[in-house]
Amino acid sequence: MKLIAALILTALSSSALSYQALSTAVRSLLESGSTDSFVHVGNSIQSEFNKRQSIISLCTLNILEGDAKQPIGDGSASNHALITCPGFRALGIRLKPEESGKYHILGYWSQ
């Protein structure tokens, strides 16, 4: 029984750490434009982040497990994030970790 509890705690801790790492990577991209944690950030999505940079302190970031619902997602993303900023349409991004430790942005959309 102790072994099962330890395994569950380890899985939860690992999940919390990966959530924190993803949150930190997305926040860094939003706040400073740093793409260091990503495989590639295209010009069009970078432009969307840049538009919001001046009011980033007013924005909320919500990272959710799993891919966005269809027709946006296809099940290949491990997480998706919703970024809500006053005066802008909400921005969603689909994310998947790579073996390199970086994240791949599979796509983005506005709501």
C-alpha positions as CSV (number, residue, x, y, z in Angstrom):
1,M,0.0,0.0,0.0
2,K,2.9,2.4,0.8
3,L,4.4,1.6,-2.5
4,I,1.2,2.6,-4.4
5,A,0.9,5.8,-2.4
6,A,4.6,6.6,-3.2
7,L,4.0,5.9,-6.9
8,I,1.0,8.2,-7.0
9,L,2.8,10.9,-5.1
10,T,5.7,10.7,-7.5
11,A,3.4,10.9,-10.5
12,L,1.6,13.9,-9.1
13,S,4.9,15.6,-8.3
14,S,6.2,14.9,-11.8
15,S,2.9,16.3,-13.3
16,A,3.2,19.4,-11.1
17,L,6.8,20.0,-12.1
18,S,6.0,19.6,-15.8
19,Y,3.0,21.9,-15.4
20,Q,5.2,24.5,-13.7
21,A,7.9,24.2,-16.4
22,L,5.3,24.7,-19.1
23,S,3.7,27.6,-17.3
24,T,7.2,29.2,-16.9
25,A,8.0,28.7,-20.6
26,V,4.7,30.3,-21.8
27,R,5.0,33.2,-19.3
28,S,8.6,33.9,-20.5
29,L,7.4,33.9,-24.1
30,L,4.6,36.3,-23.3
31,E,6.6,38.6,-21.0
32,S,9.9,38.9,-22.7
33,G,9.5,37.2,-26.1
34,S,12.0,34.5,-25.1
35,T,11.7,31.5,-27.4
36,D,14.4,29.5,-25.6
37,S,12.0,26.9,-24.3
38,F,10.3,26.3,-27.7
39,V,11.4,24.3,-30.8
40,H,10.1,27.1,-33.1
41,V,7.8,30.1,-32.8
42,G,6.4,31.3,-36.0
43,N,6.2,35.0,-37.0
44,S,2.4,35.1,-36.9
45,I,2.0,33.7,-33.3
46,Q,5.0,35.8,-32.2
47,S,3.1,38.8,-33.5
48,E,0.1,37.9,-31.4
49,F,2.3,37.7,-28.3
50,N,4.0,41.0,-29.1
51,K,0.6,42.8,-29.4
52,R,-0.2,41.8,-25.8
53,Q,3.2,42.4,-24.3
54,S,2.5,46.0,-23.1
55,I,-0.4,44.8,-21.0
56,I,0.9,41.4,-20.0
57,S,0.5,42.1,-16.3
58,L,-3.3,42.3,-16.9
59,C,-3.5,39.0,-18.8
60,T,-4.4,35.7,-17.3
61,L,-2.8,32.4,-18.4
62,N,-4.7,29.2,-17.9
63,I,-2.8,25.9,-18.8
64,L,-5.1,22.9,-19.3
65,E,-4.2,19.2,-19.6
66,G,-4.9,17.5,-22.9
67,D,-5.5,18.9,-26.4
68,A,-8.1,21.5,-27.2
69,K,-11.5,20.1,-28.3
70,Q,-12.1,19.3,-31.9
71,P,-12.1,20.8,-34.4
72,I,-9.2,22.8,-33.1
73,G,-7.3,19.9,-31.5
74,D,-6.6,16.5,-32.9
75,G,-5.4,14.8,-29.7
76,S,-1.7,15.2,-30.4
77,A,-1.1,18.1,-27.9
78,S,-0.4,17.2,-24.2
79,N,-1.6,20.6,-23.0
80,H,-3.2,23.7,-24.3
81,A,-3.1,27.2,-22.9
82,L,-5.6,30.1,-22.9
83,I,-4.3,33.6,-22.7
84,T,-6.9,36.3,-21.9
85,C,-6.0,40.0,-22.1
86,P,-8.3,43.0,-21.8
87,G,-9.0,44.5,-25.2
88,F,-8.0,41.3,-27.1
89,R,-9.7,38.1,-28.2
90,A,-8.6,35.2,-26.1
91,L,-5.6,33.4,-27.6
92,G,-5.2,29.6,-27.3
93,I,-2.1,27.6,-28.0
94,R,-1.6,23.8,-28.4
95,L,1.6,22.5,-26.8
96,K,3.6,19.3,-26.8
97,P,6.9,18.5,-25.0
98,E,9.8,17.3,-27.1
99,E,12.6,15.0,-26.1
100,S,14.9,17.9,-26.1
101,G,13.1,19.4,-23.1
102,K,11.6,22.1,-25.3
103,Y,8.0,22.6,-26.3
104,H,6.5,22.4,-29.7
105,I,3.6,24.8,-30.5
106,L,1.3,22.7,-32.6
107,G,-1.1,25.5,-33.4
108,Y,-2.9,28.5,-32.1
109,W,-6.3,30.1,-32.4
110,S,-8.3,33.1,-31.1
111,Q,-11.8,33.0,-29.6
